[in-house]
Amino acid sequence: MATRPVAAAGCAGRRDVFRPPETRAELVDQFGSELVSTVLIPGSGHALIPEAPHEVAAALVEWIRTLA
């Protein structure tokens, strides 16, 4: 079965102590910047969706628009 690369978006919280923002580079290093987009959500920690639902949604909508 053939494989096909898939784009990915990674959101990180600026105050995430479990997965600090510096670790965002791991996804890019592993899969390449042409496939991975990372977004830093200010004022949030590890629980991005309950802490900053509108900011996460806006970041994902913006990323999805880049795929078209």
Secondary structure, DSSP 8 states (H G I E B T S, - for coil): -------EEEEEETT-SSS-GGGHHHHHHHH-TTTEEEEEETT--S-HHHH-HHHHHHHHHHHHHHH-
